Amino acid sequence: MVGRCVCILMVLSLANGNAALAGAQGVTQAVPEIAALEPELEGLYRDLHEHPELAFHEERTAAALAERLRALGFEVTTGVGQTGLVAILRNGSGPVVMLRTELDALPIEEKTGLPFASKSKGLDSEGKEVPVSHACGHDLHMTGWYGAAKIMARRRSTWHGTLMLIGQPAEEVNRGAAAMLADGLFTRFPKPDFAISMHDEPSLPSGKVGFHAGLFRASMDSVDVTMYGRGGHGGKPQTTVDPIVLSARAILGIQTIVSRETDPLSPAVVTIGAIHGGTAGNVIPDEVRMLMSVRSYDEKVRKHLLESIKRQLNAEAAAVDAPSPPSIKVVPGAEAVYNDPEVTARLVAALRRDLGPDSAVEMPAKMTSEDFSAYGRAGVRAVLLHIGAVNPAELASGSKLPDLHSPKWVPELEPTLRSLVAAEVVMLTELLVAPKSVNK
């Protein structure tokens, strides 16, 4: 039995190796310029990784990218949507195609052990100093984005139209896309015919492009709750209204909104990600604060989840005769991401044609959120794709591996970066078609 298992693992390893080799050959043939760019791109990646910045604080990040794009001949505007940037490369008549990257990092202490690991700190939205790291791969995204920009600038004879690159701030807090749109992204600059973006993916082998037509990423709303009690001595709970117990009951009750009030065939997630209350073990506090995220695909489900959370919180407070009803603040976040099916199919066909038949694989929809959805809702045909970022052998082992937003998450840099650049170049070239070519 042991020998059989070893043989199976050897076959899987050989298959993964052959697939990786075929993928590398496809990238080299389709975008041979990447090889010469790799030292520069790896240097940029390390610099971005080591110097992350939080949402709406991405001044250094944006400046570094703006300088590089100006050197390539792009018309660059900074400070769009506070700290975002827009870079335009006009190359004759044809469509306007937008490629987006994200600039911001997360308030997470990095624990990857990398020699260039982040030691940066920043101020969060409440002015508190926190550690900062690129625990979601935005440093990889920016590097690939710049690599694609450099190759497209060199390949102007192969495409026609307007290439529009945007560096979006504050994706992690779901506010950057809205800020850029409110600052005239599609009025001060050309409105795109197409918009694409790519995100690193921990469930796919390094270098594989993941796609999903239609609804792909969930909507997300934040809920900020304060439960009020009446504080007092921990030894005399009868004289108090304990907001910690009240909050605990509410947390358990809220979980039944998904399990007992929502159709199991309509995806929904309610997560209480933070709870703060009390200062000592023998003191019952006056209040407890809870922070939640609420996700769904269907607008009716979304509305029901939020209304039910308010109903349950108010009912729990009334049940213990709390001195005040809870404070409930809903902060709308990202809408659900919808990938245009026709454009998705066109891009997948181009990837498989140029990078190999196994270069793009269909993946399931996810309950994570992305404010890239805002561009589609603004009337642009948009597609968000993912790029596999995990060593195939590690993925095949079945081991529990770090995921996005983990302090230990780091993408397998190669061949992920190489494939990311190649995929973006192939897709941009496919969409930036001269009018004559379209009419053929």
Secondary structure, DSSP 8 states (H G I E B T S, - for coil): -HHHHHHHHHHHHHHHHHHHHHHHHHHHHH-TTHHHHHHHHHHHHHHHHHS---TT--HHHHHHHHHHHHHTT-EEEEEETTTEEEEEEEESSS-EEEEEEE---BS----S--TT----EEE-TTS-EEE-B-TTSHHHHHHHHHHHHHHHHHTGGG--EEEEEEEES-TTTT-HHHHHHHTTTTTTS---SEEEEEEEEEEEETT-EEE--EEEE-EEEEEEEEEE-B-EETT-GGGSB-HHHHHHHHHHHHHHHHHHHS-TTS-EEEEEEEEEE-SSTTEE-SEEEEEEEEEESSHHHHHHHHHHHHHHHHHHHHHTT-SS--EEEEEE----EEE-HHHHHHHHHHHHHHH-TTSEEE---BS---TTHHHHHTT-EEEEEEEEEE-HHHHHTT-----TT-TT----HHHHHHHHHHHHHHHHHHHS--HHHHH-
